[in-house]
Amino acid sequence: MTSEQLFARARELIPGGVNSPVRAFRSVGGAPFFVKSAQGATITTADDRHLIDFVCTWGPAIHGHNHPRIKAAIASALENGTSFGTPNPYEVEMAELIVRFVPSIQKVRMCNSGTEATMSAIRLARGFTRRDKIIKFSGCYHGHSDSLLIKAGSGALTHGNPDSAGVPASFARETLVLPYNDAAAVEAAFLAHPGQIACIIVEPYPANVGLILPEPGYLASLRRLCTEHGALLIFDEVMTGFRLAKGGVQELVGVKPDLTTLGKIIGGGLPVGAFGGRTDVMDMLAPVGPVYQAGTLSGNPLAMAAGIAALRLLEEENPYERLATMGRQIRDTLIAATRAKGLPAQVPQTGSMFCLYFAANPIRDYATALKTDAVLFGRFFHACLAKGVYLPPSAYEACFLSTAHAGASIDQACTHMSDAIRSL
């Protein structure tokens, strides 16, 4: 069946025809395509189109799609069963790798998604501090749990609904939403709510509102303020963990959070999440402590086997400089093409992550991201898609590179994106 036929069927059975809102192409226009296979840097649609993919399953596919080592690891684990509901050896090996890689993590708990990880980390921070209020930042997306789906980025922002229906006002009152990159606002919040704030949760590099980089010293200021006021600092590294460095952003900037949430790459393409941190905090979790968190499929052997293979590949190959070189190649290409066309553009890039904002001034927070030209981005998206390059179908999402993009794929993509900009 064609993508058009599949989408018509899906709309009869699934709200909006999709199982995650950003897939619906609402913000860029048109109808989504359906994918039947993926290999390396390329996805193949139901219509037999081959597209160079810069979504990479929204981050996990750092080694490209269907990597033989990861596929073999899943096949080997599958021989022994799909799920046990008991502890299994893969969980221990995964925990050892995470603790070795991530500077701040002494103990870790597996779960099934990034949303579960952030939801559980918030509950743990509240239980540890015996406080109720939390600080998050406008445009930072931490999954769709009630406490965090307030002025969120990602699909909520894409669809013009930064606040979700169904979130009780009483929940929202416990969440203080501040502008990113504004340390003074954070300090003022602590002074206005003395002894009430359990934690700050932050994407250290917000990647669900495009890609925003912190100003010098900003993340260190969050660490200082949490320490001064007895709150916990949570880095949401679901996007950035293992993608920008083995130890994530905290390794790059030298700032140590109390808790870290993880996902994406540690599932090797299968559903997974994790949160970890200081021993004294993590030991508040049941069955040791009073903070309850559970999951039948947590530590699923197939997901653990896939994630172990993905992490071991990172350890063996250390691809980060190669990925950053490709990231800079795309950044420079987009800057040169937009300048030649006379279009105002910003191209933030770090390692294997980048995005294109059509804006005259640098993007430093949610408010400035909203001022970018999303309509022009939609035209750029479709021009790229017509030439065989798939970008996130939203002006407010980050793009991702994989090791499989090296060589012809990255060169072709740069050519096609330049042509797309010239066509605007």
TAMOKA-V61125 format. One record per pair of residues at least 12 apart in sequence whose ideal C-beta (glycine too) atoms are under 8 Angstrom apart, sorted by sequence separation. I is the first residue (numbers start at 1). J is the second residue. If there is no record, write none. Layout:
{{I J} {I J}}
//
This chain:
{{33 45} {34 46} {41 53} {53 65} {95 107} {122 134} {136 148} {139 151} {140 152} {141 153} {150 162} {151 163} {152 164} {237 249} {248 260} {261 273} {262 274} {335 347} {345 357} {357 369} {359 371} {381 393} {33 46} {77 90} {95 108} {134 147} {138 151} {139 152} {140 153} {141 154} {150 163} {176 189} {235 248} {237 250} {261 274} {262 275} {334 347} {345 358} {346 359} {359 372} {18 32} {33 47} {136 150} {139 153} {149 163} {186 200} {235 249} {261 275} {262 276} {344 358} {345 359} {358 372} {359 373} {17 32} {38 53} {95 110} {136 151} {141 156} {149 164} {204 219} {235 250} {260 275} {343 358} {344 359} {346 361} {348 363} {357 372} {358 373} {33 49} {94 110} {141 157} {259 275} {260 276} {331 347} {344 360} {346 362} {150 167} {176 193} {202 219} {259 276} {260 277} {346 363} {378 395} {139 157} {149 167} {259 277} {331 349} {338 356} {358 376} {377 395} {91 110} {241 260} {258 277} {259 278} {330 349} {358 377} {144 164} {146 166} {202 222} {235 255} {242 262} {257 277} {258 278} {334 354} {338 358} {357 377} {146 167} {176 197} {241 262} {243 264} {328 349} {356 377} {374 395} {43 65} {146 168} {150 172} {180 202} {200 222} {235 257} {241 263} {242 264} {243 265} {259 281} {327 349} {334 356} {358 380} {373 395} {374 396} {38 61} {41 64} {42 65} {122 145} {234 257} {237 260} {238 261} {241 264} {242 265} {258 281} {327 350} {331 354} {372 395} {7 31} {40 64} {41 65} {118 142} {119 143} {138 162} {147 171} {233 257} {234 258} {235 259} {236 260} {237 261} {238 262} {241 265} {242 266} {327 351} {330 354} {356 380} {388 412} {389 413} {7 32} {39 64} {40 65} {118 143} {122 147} {146 171} {150 175} {200 225} {232 257} {233 258} {234 259} {235 260} {236 261} {237 262} {238 263} {239 264} {241 266} {327 352} {39 65} {40 66} {117 143} {119 145} {122 148} {151 177} {180 206} {200 226} {232 258} {233 259} {234 260} {235 261} {238 264} {271 297} {324 350} {326 352} {327 353} {346 372} {4 31} {7 34} {38 65} {39 66} {115 142} {116 143} {118 145} {147 174} {148 175} {150 177} {199 226} {232 259} {234 261} {324 351} {327 354} {369 396} {389 416} {3 31} {6 34} {38 66} {114 142} {115 143} {119 147} {147 175} {272 300} {323 351} {324 352} {388 416} {389 417} {3 32} {37 66} {114 143} {115 144} {119 148} {271 300} {323 352} {387 416} {3 33} {113 143} {115 145} {118 148} {219 249} {270 300} {3 34} {181 212} {200 231} {202 233} {204 235} {208 239} {272 303} {320 351} {389 420} {180 212} {197 229} {199 231} {200 232} {202 234} {203 235} {204 236} {207 239} {223 255} {226 258} {270 302} {271 303} {272 304} {320 352} {384 416} {387 419} {181 214} {198 231} {199 232} {200 233} {201 234} {202 235} {203 236} {204 237} {207 240} {220 253} {222 255} {223 256} {270 303} {343 376} {384 417} {387 420} {180 214} {181 215} {183 217} {197 231} {198 232} {199 233} {200 234} {202 236} {203 237} {205 239} {219 253} {223 257} {386 420} {183 218} {186 221} {190 225} {194 229} {195 230} {199 234} {201 236} {205 240} {220 255} {238 273} {268 303} {272 307} {186 222} {203 239} {204 240} {219 255} {267 303} {270 306} {383 419} {384 420} {181 218} {203 240} {268 305} {269 306} {270 307} {358 395} {383 420} {183 221} {187 225} {190 228} {268 306} {357 395} {383 421} {136 175} {138 177} {183 222} {186 225} {190 229} {205 244} {214 253} {267 306} {268 307} {6 46} {134 174} {135 175} {136 176} {137 177} {138 178} {140 180} {267 307} {268 308} {380 420} {383 423} {133 174} {134 175} {135 176} {136 177} {137 178} {138 179} {139 180} {190 231} {266 307} {268 309} {269 310} {380 421} {383 424} {3 45} {132 174} {133 175} {134 176} {135 177} {136 178} {137 179} {138 180} {183 225} {265 307} {268 310} {355 397} {3 46} {133 176} {135 178} {137 180} {267 310} {355 398} {2 46} {3 47} {204 248} {205 249} {266 310} {354 398} {355 399} {380 424} {1 46} {2 47} {204 249} {265 310} {266 311} {353 398} {354 399} {379 424} {204 250} {265 311} {353 399} {353 400} {354 401} {352 400} {353 401} {376 424} {204 253} {232 281} {265 314} {352 401} {352 402} {135 186} {157 208} {204 255} {157 209} {148 201} {153 206} {135 189} {154 208} {153 208} {154 209} {152 208} {153 209} {142 201} {199 258} {133 193} {199 259} {140 201} {142 203} {135 197} {140 202} {141 203} {133 196} {134 197} {140 203} {131 195} {132 196} {133 197} {134 198} {135 199} {136 200} {131 196} {133 198} {134 199} {135 200} {136 201} {137 202} {131 197} {132 198} {134 200} {135 201} {136 202} {137 203} {140 206} {131 198} {134 201} {139 206} {141 208} {140 208} {141 209} {242 310} {246 314} {129 198} {137 206} {139 208} {140 209} {242 311} {246 315} {330 399} {128 198} {129 199} {139 209} {330 401} {126 198} {242 314} {125 198} {126 199} {139 212} {125 199} {327 401} {245 320} {326 401} {122 198} {244 320} {122 199} {323 401} {343 421} {122 201} {323 402} {326 405} {121 201} {323 403} {326 406} {330 410} {337 417} {341 421} {322 403} {329 410} {333 414} {337 418} {340 421} {341 422} {343 424} {336 418} {340 422} {118 201} {330 413} {334 417} {338 421} {341 424} {319 403} {322 406} {326 410} {330 414} {333 417} {337 421} {329 414} {333 418} {337 422} {317 403} {330 417} {334 421} {142 236} {143 238} {135 231} {140 236} {131 231} {129 230} {129 231} {129 232} {128 232} {125 231} {244 350} {245 351} {125 232} {244 351} {243 351} {244 352} {125 234} {243 352} {244 353} {243 353} {122 234} {121 234} {240 353} {239 353} {118 234} {118 236} {142 261} {118 238} {117 238} {114 236} {114 238} {27 158} {104 235} {22 154} {26 158} {27 159} {22 155} {26 159} {125 258} {21 155} {125 259} {20 155} {21 156} {102 237} {124 259} {213 348} {22 158} {212 348} {21 158} {22 159} {211 348} {213 350} {21 159} {121 259} {210 348} {211 349} {102 241} {211 350} {121 261} {101 242} {211 353} {118 261} {211 354} {102 246} {103 247} {117 261} {211 355} {101 246} {102 247} {117 262} {205 350} {210 355} {101 247} {102 248} {104 250} {117 263} {207 353} {103 250} {114 261} {210 357} {102 250} {103 251} {114 262} {205 353} {102 251} {114 263} {215 364} {113 263} {114 264} {124 275} {212 363} {104 256} {212 364} {103 256} {104 257} {128 281} {210 363} {212 365} {104 258} {108 262} {121 275} {104 259} {105 260} {120 275} {104 260} {117 273} {125 281} {128 284} {116 273} {117 274} {118 275} {124 281} {127 284} {209 366} {212 369} {243 400} {102 260} {113 271} {115 273} {117 275} {124 282} {112 271} {113 272} {114 273} {210 369} {239 398} {102 262} {112 272} {113 273} {124 284} {209 369} {111 272} {112 273} {124 285} {110 272} {111 273} {127 289} {210 372} {110 273} {111 274} {127 290} {128 291} {98 262} {110 274} {111 275} {127 291} {109 274} {108 274} {109 275} {108 275} {109 276} {124 291} {98 266} {108 276} {123 291} {107 276} {124 293} {106 276} {107 277} {123 293} {105 276} {106 277} {107 278} {94 266} {104 276} {105 277} {106 278} {107 279} {104 277} {106 279} {109 282} {120 293} {102 276} {104 278} {108 282} {107 282} {98 274} {106 282} {107 283} {109 285} {99 276} {98 276} {59 238} {116 295} {59 239} {62 242} {94 274} {62 243} {111 293} {112 295} {181 364} {182 365} {59 243} {109 293} {111 295} {180 364} {181 365} {112 297} {180 365} {210 395} {112 298} {179 365} {180 366} {210 396} {111 298} {179 366} {209 396} {210 397} {211 398} {110 298} {112 300} {179 367} {208 396} {210 398} {109 298} {110 299} {208 397} {207 397} {208 398} {207 398} {74 268} {110 304} {73 268} {74 270} {70 268} {70 269} {62 265} {60 264} {65 269} {59 264} {60 265} {94 299} {58 264} {59 265} {60 267} {60 268} {61 269} {91 299} {60 269} {90 299} {94 304} {101 311} {85 296} {88 299} {90 301} {93 304} {97 308} {57 269} {87 299} {83 296} {88 301} {91 304} {94 307} {98 311} {153 366} {83 297} {90 304} {94 308} {97 311} {101 315} {90 305} {93 308} {97 312} {151 366} {88 304} {83 300} {84 301} {94 311} {82 300} {83 301} {90 308} {97 315} {82 301} {83 302} {81 301} {82 302} {80 301} {77 301} {78 302} {77 302} {139 365} {77 304} {138 365} {139 366} {74 302} {77 305} {137 365} {138 366} {76 305} {77 306} {137 366} {138 367} {139 369} {74 305} {73 305} {74 306} {73 306} {73 308} {70 306} {73 309} {158 394} {72 309} {158 395} {158 396} {70 309} {155 394} {157 396} {158 397} {69 309} {70 310} {67 309} {154 396} {67 310} {69 312} {70 313} {153 396} {154 397} {69 313} {67 313} {63 310} {62 310} {60 310} {63 313} {62 314} {62 319} {62 323} {62 352} {51 385} {58 392} {54 389} {55 390} {52 388} {54 390} {55 391} {51 388} {52 389} {53 390} {54 391} {55 392} {65 402} {67 404} {50 388} {51 389} {52 390} {54 392} {62 400} {64 402} {49 388} {51 390} {58 397} {61 400} {63 402} {64 403} {65 404} {62 402} {63 403} {64 404} {59 400} {61 402} {62 403} {63 404} {64 405} {58 400} {55 399} {56 400} {54 399} {55 400} {56 401} {54 400} {56 402} {27 374} {43 390} {54 401} {28 377} {29 378} {28 378} {27 378} {30 382} {28 381} {29 382} {52 405} {28 382} {52 409} {54 413} {52 412} {32 393} {41 402} {52 413} {40 402} {41 404} {40 404} {41 405} {52 416} {28 393} {27 393} {28 394} {27 394} {28 395} {42 409} {25 393} {27 395} {41 409} {27 396} {40 409} {22 392} {23 393} {22 393} {22 394} {22 397}}
//
